[in-house]
Amino acid sequence: MTEDNKDKDDKAKDAFDNAKESAKEFSQESKESAKNIGDEAKKTANEFKEGLASAGGENKKVLVGVLAIIFGQLGVHKFLLGYQKEGIILLVSTIIGYATMCLIVGSFIVMATAVIGIIEGIIYLTKTDEEFYNTYQVGKKPWF
C-alpha cells in the first residue's frame, strides 16, 4: 500500500506543478492583455485631446449649457459656439418680442425664445463631452 500511496503522491505533485505552471502562464497573459488595454486607452485619450486642440480649444459644454439656460433667449450660447446667424435670430426675436409685449403676441415670442434657450441648455448639459464636441463643435449642428 505504501507503493500505491507514493504513486498517488507523485501524481498529486505533478498535477499541482502543472496547475501552478498554468496559473503562471495565465497570470503573464493577463498582465500583457491589461497592458495592451491600458496602451489603447492612452492612445484613444491622446487622440481625443488632439482633436479638441485642433478644433480651437477646450470643450465648452458646461459654459454654453449654463449660459443657454440663463441667457438663452438672447442667443449668447449660439455666439459662443460660433453660430452667428442663429444667435442673431434669437436676439432679434427677443427684441421684437419685448417691443410688442403690449400686444399679446410679444409675450409668446419672448416665452418661445426663453423655452428654446432652456431646452438647448438642458440638451447641452446632458450630452457626454464627446457627443457635445462631435455634434456642436465639429458637426456644427445649429439647432437642438
C-alpha beads as a LAMMPS data file, in Angstrom:
LAMMPS data file: protein, C-alpha beads

144 atoms
143 bonds

1 atom types
1 bond types

-500.0 500.0 xlo xhi
-500.0 500.0 ylo yhi
-500.0 500.0 zlo zhi

Masses

1 110.0

Atoms # bond

1 1 1 0.000 0.000 0.000
2 1 1 2.829 2.383 0.590
3 1 1 3.867 1.970 -3.040
4 1 1 0.330 2.889 -4.096
5 1 1 0.387 5.946 -1.819
6 1 1 3.732 7.055 -3.330
7 1 1 2.256 6.864 -6.846
8 1 1 -0.741 8.909 -5.764
9 1 1 1.551 11.384 -4.022
10 1 1 3.715 11.745 -7.143
11 1 1 0.621 12.209 -9.338
12 1 1 -0.720 14.841 -6.955
13 1 1 2.610 16.716 -7.013
14 1 1 2.694 16.577 -10.812
15 1 1 -0.888 17.853 -11.015
16 1 1 -0.042 20.637 -8.551
17 1 1 3.076 21.596 -10.535
18 1 1 1.062 21.621 -13.779
19 1 1 -1.641 23.769 -12.198
20 1 1 0.976 26.130 -10.792
21 1 1 2.636 26.469 -14.218
22 1 1 -0.739 27.074 -15.897
23 1 1 -1.570 29.741 -13.330
24 1 1 1.756 31.491 -14.002
25 1 1 1.137 31.443 -17.753
26 1 1 -2.402 32.759 -17.297
27 1 1 -1.136 35.494 -14.975
28 1 1 1.507 36.534 -17.512
29 1 1 -1.049 36.607 -20.353
30 1 1 -3.432 38.674 -18.194
31 1 1 -0.717 41.201 -17.414
32 1 1 0.147 41.559 -21.100
33 1 1 -3.526 41.921 -22.021
34 1 1 -4.072 44.560 -19.341
35 1 1 -1.011 46.453 -20.544
36 1 1 -2.333 46.385 -24.132
37 1 1 -5.736 47.676 -22.990
38 1 1 -4.053 50.448 -20.992
39 1 1 -1.950 51.439 -24.005
40 1 1 -5.036 51.548 -26.236
41 1 1 -6.908 53.691 -23.688
42 1 1 -3.995 56.145 -23.510
43 1 1 -3.839 56.274 -27.299
44 1 1 -7.578 56.998 -27.554
45 1 1 -7.377 59.693 -24.865
46 1 1 -4.478 61.352 -26.676
47 1 1 -6.396 61.293 -29.968
48 1 1 -9.360 62.956 -28.251
49 1 1 -7.077 65.635 -26.755
50 1 1 -5.504 66.288 -30.152
51 1 1 -8.944 66.578 -31.727
52 1 1 -10.010 69.121 -29.124
53 1 1 -6.820 71.130 -29.533
54 1 1 -7.093 71.220 -33.315
55 1 1 -10.706 72.405 -33.105
56 1 1 -9.713 75.612 -31.416
57 1 1 -9.747 74.896 -27.721
58 1 1 -11.390 73.014 -24.949
59 1 1 -14.872 71.653 -24.776
60 1 1 -17.304 74.443 -23.886
61 1 1 -20.175 72.190 -22.836
62 1 1 -20.763 73.403 -19.270
63 1 1 -20.250 77.085 -20.050
64 1 1 -22.554 77.016 -23.062
65 1 1 -25.154 74.897 -21.260
66 1 1 -25.395 77.209 -18.273
67 1 1 -25.476 80.343 -20.444
68 1 1 -28.186 78.771 -22.615
69 1 1 -30.350 78.218 -19.544
70 1 1 -29.747 81.691 -18.069
71 1 1 -29.421 83.923 -21.152
72 1 1 -30.767 81.552 -23.812
73 1 1 -33.335 83.936 -25.221
74 1 1 -30.563 86.417 -26.075
75 1 1 -28.629 83.786 -28.061
76 1 1 -25.401 84.134 -26.063
77 1 1 -24.741 80.385 -26.248
78 1 1 -25.074 80.452 -30.045
79 1 1 -22.447 83.183 -30.354
80 1 1 -20.023 81.228 -28.134
81 1 1 -20.393 78.143 -30.321
82 1 1 -19.769 80.205 -33.440
83 1 1 -23.327 80.228 -34.780
84 1 1 -23.686 83.947 -35.506
85 1 1 -26.759 83.639 -37.744
86 1 1 -28.695 81.596 -35.175
87 1 1 -27.592 83.904 -32.343
88 1 1 -28.822 86.936 -34.255
89 1 1 -32.145 85.197 -34.940
90 1 1 -32.695 84.592 -31.212
91 1 1 -31.557 88.074 -30.227
92 1 1 -33.728 89.865 -32.813
93 1 1 -36.721 87.663 -31.989
94 1 1 -36.389 88.521 -28.310
95 1 1 -36.077 92.239 -29.046
96 1 1 -39.168 92.110 -31.285
97 1 1 -40.972 90.172 -28.564
98 1 1 -40.189 92.778 -25.926
99 1 1 -41.090 95.595 -28.349
100 1 1 -44.508 94.049 -28.994
101 1 1 -45.103 92.973 -25.399
102 1 1 -48.035 95.373 -25.107
103 1 1 -49.679 93.175 -27.710
104 1 1 -50.325 89.607 -26.695
105 1 1 -48.074 88.273 -29.483
106 1 1 -44.901 89.683 -27.896
107 1 1 -45.360 87.607 -24.761
108 1 1 -45.492 84.408 -26.809
109 1 1 -42.363 85.340 -28.762
110 1 1 -40.392 86.081 -25.583
111 1 1 -41.662 82.883 -23.992
112 1 1 -40.735 80.836 -27.085
113 1 1 -37.164 82.155 -27.193
114 1 1 -36.767 81.502 -23.454
115 1 1 -38.032 77.933 -23.849
116 1 1 -35.615 77.386 -26.753
117 1 1 -32.720 78.508 -24.551
118 1 1 -33.743 76.281 -21.653
119 1 1 -34.233 73.232 -23.865
120 1 1 -30.893 73.735 -25.611
121 1 1 -29.121 74.253 -22.274
122 1 1 -30.531 71.012 -20.910
123 1 1 -29.595 69.154 -24.098
124 1 1 -26.043 70.513 -23.961
125 1 1 -25.576 69.553 -20.318
126 1 1 -26.993 66.030 -20.690
127 1 1 -24.714 65.046 -23.564
128 1 1 -21.351 63.480 -22.880
129 1 1 -18.301 65.617 -23.600
130 1 1 -17.504 63.594 -26.702
131 1 1 -21.077 63.767 -28.050
132 1 1 -21.245 67.509 -27.442
133 1 1 -17.880 68.085 -29.089
134 1 1 -18.702 65.966 -32.138
135 1 1 -22.228 67.356 -32.571
136 1 1 -21.863 71.064 -31.896
137 1 1 -18.181 71.914 -32.300
138 1 1 -17.164 69.579 -35.119
139 1 1 -20.514 68.774 -36.774
140 1 1 -21.835 72.340 -36.401
141 1 1 -25.444 71.342 -35.671
142 1 1 -27.110 74.751 -35.120
143 1 1 -30.485 73.914 -33.508
144 1 1 -31.315 71.347 -30.804

Bonds

1 1 1 2
2 1 2 3
3 1 3 4
4 1 4 5
5 1 5 6
6 1 6 7
7 1 7 8
8 1 8 9
9 1 9 10
10 1 10 11
11 1 11 12
12 1 12 13
13 1 13 14
14 1 14 15
15 1 15 16
16 1 16 17
17 1 17 18
18 1 18 19
19 1 19 20
20 1 20 21
21 1 21 22
22 1 22 23
23 1 23 24
24 1 24 25
25 1 25 26
26 1 26 27
27 1 27 28
28 1 28 29
29 1 29 30
30 1 30 31
31 1 31 32
32 1 32 33
33 1 33 34
34 1 34 35
35 1 35 36
36 1 36 37
37 1 37 38
38 1 38 39
39 1 39 40
40 1 40 41
41 1 41 42
42 1 42 43
43 1 43 44
44 1 44 45
45 1 45 46
46 1 46 47
47 1 47 48
48 1 48 49
49 1 49 50
50 1 50 51
51 1 51 52
52 1 52 53
53 1 53 54
54 1 54 55
55 1 55 56
56 1 56 57
57 1 57 58
58 1 58 59
59 1 59 60
60 1 60 61
61 1 61 62
62 1 62 63
63 1 63 64
64 1 64 65
65 1 65 66
66 1 66 67
67 1 67 68
68 1 68 69
69 1 69 70
70 1 70 71
71 1 71 72
72 1 72 73
73 1 73 74
74 1 74 75
75 1 75 76
76 1 76 77
77 1 77 78
78 1 78 79
79 1 79 80
80 1 80 81
81 1 81 82
82 1 82 83
83 1 83 84
84 1 84 85
85 1 85 86
86 1 86 87
87 1 87 88
88 1 88 89
89 1 89 90
90 1 90 91
91 1 91 92
92 1 92 93
93 1 93 94
94 1 94 95
95 1 95 96
96 1 96 97
97 1 97 98
98 1 98 99
99 1 99 100
100 1 100 101
101 1 101 102
102 1 102 103
103 1 103 104
104 1 104 105
105 1 105 106
106 1 106 107
107 1 107 108
108 1 108 109
109 1 109 110
110 1 110 111
111 1 111 112
112 1 112 113
113 1 113 114
114 1 114 115
115 1 115 116
116 1 116 117
117 1 117 118
118 1 118 119
119 1 119 120
120 1 120 121
121 1 121 122
122 1 122 123
123 1 123 124
124 1 124 125
125 1 125 126
126 1 126 127
127 1 127 128
128 1 128 129
129 1 129 130
130 1 130 131
131 1 131 132
132 1 132 133
133 1 133 134
134 1 134 135
135 1 135 136
136 1 136 137
137 1 137 138
138 1 138 139
139 1 139 140
140 1 140 141
141 1 141 142
142 1 142 143
143 1 143 144
